[in-house]
Amino acid sequence: MARAMGVALPISTKKAVELCSFIRGKELSKAVRLLEAVVEERIAIPFRKYAKGGTGHKPGIGPGRYPKNACIEVIKLLRQAEANAKVKGLDGTRLVVSSILAQKAALSWHYGRQRRRRMKRTHVEIVVSEVEGALKPKSEAKAKPQAAAAATGKSGSGQVNEAKRDRKAAVVKR
């Protein structure tokens, strides 16, 4: 387990919360790639909790936005967490974002403003941990149960069909 904290980052707390829920539980390398795609506006972050107020819908996800500044700050933190994990001796290829959270920080005033505007500040904490065993692509994980069933000669649907056939045979014999 390795940690990285960003204290009083100049990003919106609401956007940071949505971004955290988007990358929580993902592989570290995949999370960085996704956030870089958001910065380039190729992928939108789905807004679930803070979607009111005319948030535009994006194809395939519903309400979403491209919080570039928040993504840039979180990418920096993810890279710090990866470096901390390597210092601790963890394998960089098997790291997963196990915990990430955003909290509202103290709001400082914009200096010299007469109308009393405050700055947006957010604390972000990232915890990455090493996964037991090797990470597998989803396509291999789905193919494995089918391959095991083929090796035994029975598939899940074949067992159901055999049970129906046996019941019908029992009814016919009576």
Steps between C-alpha positions, in 0.01 A plus 500: 500500500627843406346842549510845345321808628423830335425772753305812404511433127351782289220285353125477545391256771194388303703421190761322711232282665363392160851434372585290806193281457596456132849355565444322833582128470677528164856396419744786551628505141145487362389783730784723377416420135131580557577833666740595221219425252270730701756780477503451122115495504475150354319353804253679727473444875146387586342735754267302728479691827541858376313481169231761566499844344514424131794259477525403134453137403785318332467195269466176693530640854228759550596816689875556491778758478870538429657629827847567358659680796381237746630222273843660472531526880379141557741365234785663695378332819465161329859523379614594852313200642666275240844634594424448870395141425825432312700638794313259727588211268155439348461378142401797282311285248257356756392821676131584540342822629347347812389828657467853372301777660453873471412728789427869520796700625515838671385781272742789481410841365608634162739778592406859424137423413235732638210264439642227727550214251644175634735251335408138430717262700484122529693230687551178298636177650598201286586152628633241256551136589648198331255238374547133590587307184535638151241735352313339209305664220124457530480298177725230649304493826173442310648234274644295787169361643390398150832326439470313831148388411618382157780301663250310718275442203205686647396859466265690728211493252570134414445396861162672505399329174604160636292555816193591290553193280525275808173641643320449169628142477376431853153633413481291181597178687212537748 
